[in-house]
Amino acid sequence: MEKAKFLKSLGLDKKNAGTSTGVESTDSGKYIESYSPVDGTLIGRVSITSKREYNAVLKVSTEAAAEWKKIPAPQRGEIVRQYGDALRDNKDALGRLVSYEMGKSLQEGWGEVQEMIDICDFAVGLSRQLYGLTMHSERPYHRMYEQWHPLGVVGIISAFNFPVAVWSWNSMIALVCGDVSIWKASEKTPLCAVACQNIFRDVLKKNNVAEGVSCIVTGDYKVGQWMTTDTRIPLISATGSSRMGRIVGATVAERFGKSLLELGGNNAIIVTPSADLNIVMTGAVFGAVGTCGQRCTSTRRLIVHADVYDTVRDNLIKAYDQLKIGNPLDEKNHVGPLIDKDAVKTYLSAIKAAKKEGGNFIVEGGVVTGRGYKSGCYVKPCIAEIKHNAKIVHHETFAPILYLIKYKGDLENAIAIQNEVPQGLSSAVMTNNLKEAELFLSAGGSDCGIANVNIGTSGAEIGGAFGGEKETGGGRESGSDSWKAYMRRQTNTINYSDTVPLAQGIKFDF
C-alpha cells in the first residue's frame, strides 16, 4: 500500500491532521510536525493543544465519565469489541503508519496493532469479570463484601516506541472499568494517536456514545504537566524514562492522585552451560535489535557462562553479519532507524563511553550512510565485551547496543550480576537444567517484574500483567488483575438485624 493511500484511509492529511481532541477537530495555530525517521520526509502536522482547549477536553471528559459509568460493564465491553473489529479492518494501514512514523519493522508495526486487537478481546471478557469478594462478618445478621467502582478520568501519557499499543493497554481496560481516558501521546509520533482516535470516533458515533469517552491532547512536556497537576484526573498512567517517572510520581502523589508508572529497563539474558544455543541466538538477537533497540524490554546485557562464552560470542558475530538494515516497510530488512537524530547522538555517546570503560567492540557500531539512509537515523547494531560493573552498563541506552558479559561459577553469580542494575523490568535465563530454572524464578532469583525461561526479554503477551520493579516504577498494565489500578475499592457492610452491634465487641449504651 502506498504511503498516501494508507494515510488517507486513516483520515490523515499531510497539511493538518488536527488533534481530534474529543471536543472537535481543532486548530490552535501551533503545530507539531512529524517527520519520518525512515526517509526524513514530513508525514503531516498536528495542532498543539492550547490551555483553553485542554480545559474544554477536561470538561467534556468529566461529563462523559458521569454517563459512561452508568452503562453496564458488559455493554461497555461491547463498544470495545466493536473497536477491536474496526482495528482488524484497519490493521494493515495502521501498522504501516506505526512503522513509517516510528521506524520499527513492518512486521512489528502489524504486531503492535495486533496487540491492540488482543487487548480489546481481553477487555471484552473482563467486562463480565470485575469481581469483588464476600467475607464473613463477626457480627450476627451482617453481610460484608467489597466491590470496585470507576475512578472517572484516566490520563495516559505514552512514549514513541509503542505509539499505539500502550495506549490501548490502558484505555481499553479503563473503558470496561467505567472510566474515560485522555491520551497525551508522544510528540514524536502524534499521527498514530490521531489515527487511533479517528477509528474510535466512528465506533462511538455509531453507538451514540459521547466522543468525550476517549480524547487526545497533543504537545510537549507542558501538556503532560497540566495533566499531572490536575485534580480532575485521579489516575495518571505514564510510560517513559525513570527520570520522567520520578517527576510524574512525585507530582501526582503531592495531590494525592494515583500513578501507574512503566519506566526504564536494563534487561539481561543469562546463558548457562546447558542452554540450547539455537534458542539463545533467536532470543538474544531479536531482543537486542528488534525496534532498533528501542523497546523498554530490549536485551541490553547478555551474561554468558565461561564454558560456552566463546561459542556464543562467535555465533553472535555471525548472526549480526546477516542483519539487513534499511527501510522498515521493506519486509526483507531486520533493522529500521532510530526515532530521530537526538537518539543517534545518544547511541554514539554510549559507544564512546563503553570504549572509555574498556569495552571491546566485537561488532562495531556507527551511523549508516549512503543511498536509502538520507534521514540520518540509521545505525549499526553493535556488541561490546565489557565488565559487568562498568557505569555505562548500568545505564539504559535506547539503541541497539548489546553488552556481552562473562560469568564464572554457579547461576547465583550470574543472578547477582543481573540484579545489580537499578532497573527491574524484564529478564531471562537460558537453561535446560530444572534446578537453575526454578532458582531463577524463586524469591532469591530475578528481581524483575518479568522473568522468563528459554525465551528472550522482549515480546510480552497481553494476558500477563506487564511491568517492573525498582526504577522501572512498580506499575502493572494489560493482563491479569491489572484492571484494579483503574478502579477504586469499596468495602460494604449490611446490617439486616434489629440492633446495631459494634465490631470487636465494643459496648456503647446510652
C-alpha positions in Angstrom: 0.0 0.0 0.0 1.4 3.4 -1.0 2.0 5.9 1.8 -0.5 8.4 0.5 -3.2 5.7 0.4 -2.7 4.3 4.0 -2.5 7.9 5.4 -5.8 8.8 3.6 -7.5 5.6 4.8 -6.8 6.7 8.4 -8.2 10.2 7.9 -4.8 11.9 7.9 -4.0 14.9 5.9 -0.4 16.0 5.4 -1.1 19.7 5.8 -3.0 19.4 9.0 -4.3 16.4 10.8 -6.0 18.4 13.5 -6.0 17.0 17.0 -9.4 15.2 17.3 -9.5 16.1 20.9 -12.9 14.7 21.6 -14.3 18.3 21.5 -13.8 18.9 17.8 -11.0 18.8 15.3 -9.2 21.9 16.5 -6.5 24.1 15.1 -4.6 26.2 17.7 -2.3 27.7 15.0 0.7 26.0 16.5 1.9 22.6 15.2 3.9 19.5 15.8 5.5 18.4 12.5 6.0 14.7 12.3 9.0 13.7 10.1 9.5 10.0 9.4 12.8 8.5 10.6 12.6 6.2 7.6 13.2 8.8 4.9 13.2 12.1 6.6 10.1 13.5 4.9 7.3 15.3 6.5 4.3 13.0 7.1 2.0 15.6 8.5 1.4 18.1 11.2 -0.8 18.1 14.2 -2.2 21.1 16.0 -0.8 21.6 19.6 -3.5 21.6 22.3 -3.8 25.1 23.9 -4.7 25.5 27.6 -8.2 26.7 26.6 -8.7 23.5 24.5 -7.2 21.4 27.3 -9.8 22.7 29.7 -12.5 22.1 27.2 -11.3 18.5 26.8 -11.5 18.0 30.6 -15.0 19.4 30.7 -16.3 17.0 28.1 -14.4 14.1 29.5 -15.8 14.7 33.0 -19.3 15.0 31.6 -18.8 11.8 29.6 -17.4 10.0 32.6 -20.6 10.7 34.6 -22.7 9.0 31.9 -20.3 6.2 30.9 -20.0 4.7 34.4 -23.8 4.2 34.4 -23.6 1.9 31.4 -23.4 -1.7 32.5 -19.9 -3.1 32.1 -20.8 -5.8 29.5 -22.3 -3.0 27.4 -19.1 -1.0 27.7 -17.3 -4.2 26.6 -19.5 -4.3 23.5 -18.2 -0.9 22.5 -14.6 -2.1 23.0 -15.4 -5.3 21.0 -16.5 -3.1 18.0 -13.3 -1.1 18.3 -11.3 -4.3 18.1 -13.2 -5.2 14.9 -12.5 -1.7 13.5 -8.8 -2.3 14.2 -8.9 -5.6 12.4 -10.3 -3.7 9.3 -7.5 -1.1 9.6 -4.6 -3.3 10.7 -2.6 -3.1 7.6 -2.9 0.7 7.2 -2.4 1.5 10.9 0.5 -1.0 11.1 2.2 0.7 8.2 1.7 4.1 9.8 3.3 2.8 13.0 6.3 1.5 11.0 6.6 4.7 9.0 6.2 7.3 11.8 8.2 5.3 14.5 10.6 3.4 12.4 10.0 -0.2 13.6 9.8 -3.0 11.1 6.6 -3.6 9.3 6.1 -6.9 11.0 6.5 -5.2 14.3 4.1 -2.5 13.2 1.4 -5.0 12.4 2.2 -6.9 15.6 1.6 -3.7 17.6 -1.8 -3.3 16.1 -2.5 -7.0 16.8 -1.7 -6.2 20.5 -4.4 -3.6 20.4 -6.8 -6.2 19.0 -5.8 -8.7 21.6 -6.3 -6.3 24.5 -9.7 -5.4 23.1 -10.6 -9.1 23.2 -9.2 -9.4 26.7 -11.2 -6.3 27.9 -14.4 -7.7 26.4 -14.1 -10.8 28.6 -13.0 -8.7 31.5 -16.2 -6.6 31.3 -18.1 -9.6 32.8 -15.4 -10.4 35.4 -14.9 -7.3 37.5 -15.2 -9.4 40.6 -15.3 -8.3 44.3 -15.1 -10.5 47.4 -17.6 -11.6 50.0 -16.4 -12.1 53.5 -17.9 -13.3 56.8 -18.8 -10.7 59.4 -18.0 -11.2 63.1 -21.4 -9.6 63.9 -24.6 -11.7 63.6 -27.0 -10.8 60.8 -24.4 -8.8 58.9 -23.0 -9.2 55.4 -19.7 -7.9 54.3 -18.4 -7.6 50.7 -16.2 -5.4 48.6 -16.8 -4.0 45.2 -15.0 -1.9 42.6 -16.1 1.4 41.1 -14.7 3.6 38.3 -12.2 6.3 39.1 -13.5 8.7 36.4 -11.0 10.3 34.1 -7.8 8.4 33.4 -4.8 10.3 32.0 -2.5 8.3 29.7 1.0 9.6 28.8 2.7 7.3 26.3 6.1 7.0 24.7 7.1 6.9 21.0 8.4 3.4 20.9 4.9 1.8 21.2 2.8 4.6 19.7 -0.5 2.8 19.8 -0.3 -0.4 21.8 0.5 1.0 25.3 -2.4 3.5 25.0 -4.8 0.6 24.2 -3.5 -1.5 27.2 -4.6 1.4 29.4 -7.6 2.8 27.6 -9.4 -0.5 26.7 -9.1 -1.8 30.3 -10.1 1.6 31.7 -13.1 1.8 29.4 -14.6 -1.5 30.6 -13.9 -0.5 34.2 -16.2 2.5 33.6 -13.5 5.2 33.1 -12.9 7.6 30.3 -9.4 8.5 29.0 -7.4 11.4 27.9 -4.3 10.5 25.9 -1.2 12.6 25.7 0.8 10.8 23.0 4.5 11.3 22.3 5.2 14.4 20.3 7.4 12.2 18.2 4.5 10.0 17.0 1.4 12.2 17.1 -0.2 11.0 13.8 -0.5 7.4 15.2 -2.6 8.9 18.1 -4.8 10.9 15.7 -5.4 7.8 13.6 -6.5 5.7 16.6 -8.8 8.5 17.6 -10.3 8.7 14.1 -11.1 5.0 14.1 -12.6 5.1 17.6 -14.7 8.1 16.9 -16.6 6.2 14.2 -17.4 3.4 16.6 -18.6 5.8 19.3 -20.7 7.7 16.8 -22.3 4.6 15.5 -23.3 3.7 19.1 -24.5 7.2 20.1 -21.7 7.4 22.7 -20.2 10.8 23.6 -16.9 11.4 21.9 -15.6 12.6 25.3 -15.2 9.0 26.3 -11.9 8.9 24.5 -9.9 12.2 23.9 -6.4 13.1 22.9 -4.3 16.1 23.7 -1.1 16.9 21.9 2.1 18.9 22.7 5.3 18.7 24.6 6.0 18.2 28.3 3.9 21.2 29.3 0.7 19.4 28.3 1.9 16.5 30.5 2.4 18.9 33.3 -1.2 20.1 33.0 -2.4 16.5 33.4 -0.1 15.5 36.3 -1.1 18.5 38.3 -4.9 18.3 37.5 -7.0 17.1 40.4 -9.8 16.3 37.9 -7.6 13.3 36.8 -7.4 10.8 39.6 -5.1 8.4 37.8 -2.1 9.1 35.6 -0.6 6.2 33.7 2.8 7.2 32.4 5.3 5.3 30.2 8.8 6.7 29.7 12.2 7.1 31.3 12.9 6.7 35.0 13.8 10.4 35.1 10.3 11.3 33.8 8.7 8.9 36.2 10.3 10.5 39.2 8.7 13.8 38.3 5.3 12.4 37.4 5.2 10.2 40.5 6.1 12.9 42.9 3.8 15.5 41.3 0.7 13.2 41.3 1.4 12.0 44.8 1.6 15.5 46.1 -2.1 16.0 45.1 -3.0 12.5 46.5 -3.6 11.2 43.0 -2.7 7.7 41.8 0.0 6.9 39.3 0.8 3.9 37.2 4.4 4.1 36.1 6.1 2.0 33.4 9.7 3.2 33.2 13.2 2.2 32.1 14.5 -1.3 31.6 18.1 -2.7 31.5 17.3 -6.3 30.6 19.6 -9.3 30.7 19.6 -12.8 29.4 21.7 -15.3 31.4 23.1 -18.1 29.3 24.1 -21.2 31.3 26.3 -24.1 30.1 23.2 -26.3 29.5 21.4 -23.8 27.3 20.2 -24.6 23.8 22.4 -22.2 21.8 19.9 -22.0 18.9 17.3 -20.7 21.2 19.9 -18.3 22.7 20.6 -16.8 19.3 17.0 -16.2 18.4 16.1 -14.7 21.7 19.2 -12.6 22.1 19.4 -11.2 18.6 15.7 -10.2 18.3 15.8 -8.8 21.9 18.8 -6.7 21.1 18.0 -5.4 17.6 14.2 -5.5 17.4 12.7 -2.0 17.2 16.4 -0.9 16.7 16.9 -1.5 20.5 14.1 1.0 21.4 11.9 -1.3 23.5 11.8 -1.0 27.2 12.2 -4.8 27.2 15.1 -4.8 24.7 18.0 -7.0 25.7 20.9 -4.8 26.8 23.1 -7.4 28.6 24.0 -11.0 27.7 25.5 -12.7 30.7 27.2 -15.8 29.4 28.9 -18.6 31.4 32.6 -19.0 30.6 32.2 -22.6 29.4 30.0 -21.5 26.4 31.2 -17.9 26.1 33.4 -18.3 23.1 30.8 -20.3 21.2 28.1 -17.7 21.9 30.5 -14.9 21.0 31.3 -16.4 17.6 27.7 -17.2 16.9 26.6 -13.6 17.7 29.2 -12.2 15.3 27.9 -14.5 12.5 24.3 -13.6 13.3 24.9 -9.8 13.3 26.7 -10.1 10.0 23.5 -11.3 8.4 21.3 -8.4 9.7 19.8 -6.2 7.0 19.5 -2.5 7.9 17.1 -0.3 5.9 13.6 0.9 5.2 11.3 -0.9 7.7 8.4 -1.0 5.3 10.6 -3.5 3.3 10.0 -6.9 4.9 13.4 -8.1 3.9 15.1 -5.7 6.4 15.6 -6.7 10.0 16.5 -3.3 11.5 15.0 0.1 10.8 16.1 3.6 12.0 16.3 5.2 15.5 13.5 7.6 16.1 15.5 10.8 15.5 19.0 12.3 15.3 19.0 13.0 19.1 18.7 9.3 19.6 21.6 8.8 17.2 23.7 11.2 19.4 22.8 9.2 22.5 23.8 6.0 20.7 27.2 7.4 19.7 27.8 8.8 23.2 27.1 5.4 24.7 29.6 3.7 22.4 32.2 6.3 23.3 31.6 5.8 27.0 31.8 2.0 26.7 35.1 2.2 24.9 36.4 4.6 27.5 35.5 2.0 30.2 37.4 -0.8 28.4 34.7 -2.1 26.2 35.9 -4.2 23.2 33.5 -4.0 20.3 33.5 -7.3 18.6 30.8 -5.9 16.3 31.4 -2.3 15.6 28.7 0.4 15.6 28.3 3.6 13.7 25.9 5.6 11.6 24.8 4.0 8.3 25.2 6.4 5.4 24.6 6.4 1.6 21.7 6.0 -0.7 18.5 5.0 1.1 19.6 6.3 4.5 19.1 10.0 4.0 17.2 10.6 7.2 20.5 10.1 9.2 18.8 7.9 11.7 20.1 4.5 10.7 22.7 2.9 12.9 24.6 -0.4 13.1 23.6 -2.8 15.9 26.8 -3.5 17.8 28.2 -5.7 20.5 30.8 -4.9 23.2 32.6 -7.2 25.5 32.7 -5.4 28.8 32.9 -5.8 32.6 29.6 -6.1 34.4 30.3 -3.2 36.7 31.1 -0.6 34.0 29.0 2.5 34.6 27.6 2.6 31.1 26.3 -1.0 31.5 24.1 0.2 34.4 22.6 2.9 32.3 19.7 2.3 29.9 20.6 3.4 26.3 17.6 3.3 23.9 19.6 1.9 21.0 20.9 -1.4 19.6 24.0 -1.8 21.8 24.4 -5.2 23.4 26.9 -5.7 26.3 28.5 -9.2 26.4 29.5 -10.2 29.9 31.3 -13.3 31.0 30.5 -15.0 34.3 32.1 -18.0 36.2 30.8 -20.3 38.8 27.1 -21.1 39.5 23.9 -19.4 38.5 23.8 -17.3 41.6 26.8 -15.4 40.4 25.0 -14.5 37.2 21.8 -13.6 39.0 23.8 -11.2 41.2 25.2 -9.5 38.1 21.8 -9.3 36.5 20.2 -7.8 39.7 22.9 -5.2 40.4 21.4 -2.6 38.0 18.8 -0.1 39.2 16.2 -1.1 36.7 14.0 -4.2 37.1 11.7 -4.7 34.1 12.4 -7.9 32.1 14.9 -10.8 32.5 15.5 -14.3 31.1 17.6 -17.4 31.7 18.6 -19.9 29.0 18.9 -23.3 30.6 17.8 -26.9 30.3 18.5 -27.5 34.0 15.3 -27.6 36.0 17.0 -26.6 39.2 18.5 -23.5 37.5 15.2 -22.5 36.1 13.4 -22.8 39.4 16.2 -20.9 41.2 15.9 -18.0 38.7 12.1 -17.8 39.3 12.4 -18.1 43.0 12.4 -15.3 45.6 16.2 -15.4 45.5 16.3 -15.2 41.8 15.5 -12.4 39.3 14.3 -9.2 40.9 12.4 -8.1 37.8 8.7 -7.8 37.2 9.1 -10.2 34.2 11.3 -13.4 34.4 11.4 -15.8 31.5 13.0 -19.2 30.9 14.2 -20.1 27.4 12.6 -17.1 25.8 14.1 -13.6 25.5 13.3 -10.5 27.4 11.2 -8.9 24.7 7.7 -9.8 23.3 5.3 -9.9 26.3 1.8 -11.3 25.8 -1.2 -9.2 26.8 -2.6 -11.9 29.2 0.1 -11.3 31.8 0.4 -8.2 33.9 3.2 -6.1 32.3 5.6 -4.0 34.4 8.7 -4.0 36.6 10.3 -3.2 39.9 12.9 -0.7 41.3 13.4 2.2 38.9 11.0 0.7 36.5 8.3 2.1 38.7 6.3 -0.8 40.0 3.3 -0.4 37.8 1.3 -3.1 36.0 -0.7 -2.8 32.8 -2.6 -5.0 30.4 -3.5 -8.5 31.7 -4.1 -10.5 34.9 -5.7 -8.3 37.6 -4.1 -5.0 36.5 -7.7 -3.7 36.0 -7.8 -2.9 39.7 -5.4 0.0 39.1 -8.2 1.7 37.1 -10.9 1.4 39.8 -11.4 2.3 43.5 -12.1 -0.4 46.1 -15.1 -0.1 48.4 -15.9 -2.3 51.4 -19.6 -2.6 52.2 -21.3 -3.9 55.4 -25.1 -4.5 55.5 -26.9 -4.9 58.8 -30.2 -6.8 58.5 -30.8 -7.1 62.2 -32.9 -5.0 64.6 -29.9 -3.9 66.6 -26.6 -2.2 66.0 -23.8 -4.4 67.4 -20.3 -2.9 67.2 -17.2 -4.7 65.9 -14.7 -6.1 68.4 -17.5 -6.5 71.0 -17.4 -2.8 71.9 -20.3 -1.7 74.1 -21.8 1.8 73.6 -25.0 2.2 75.6 -26.9 5.4 76.3 
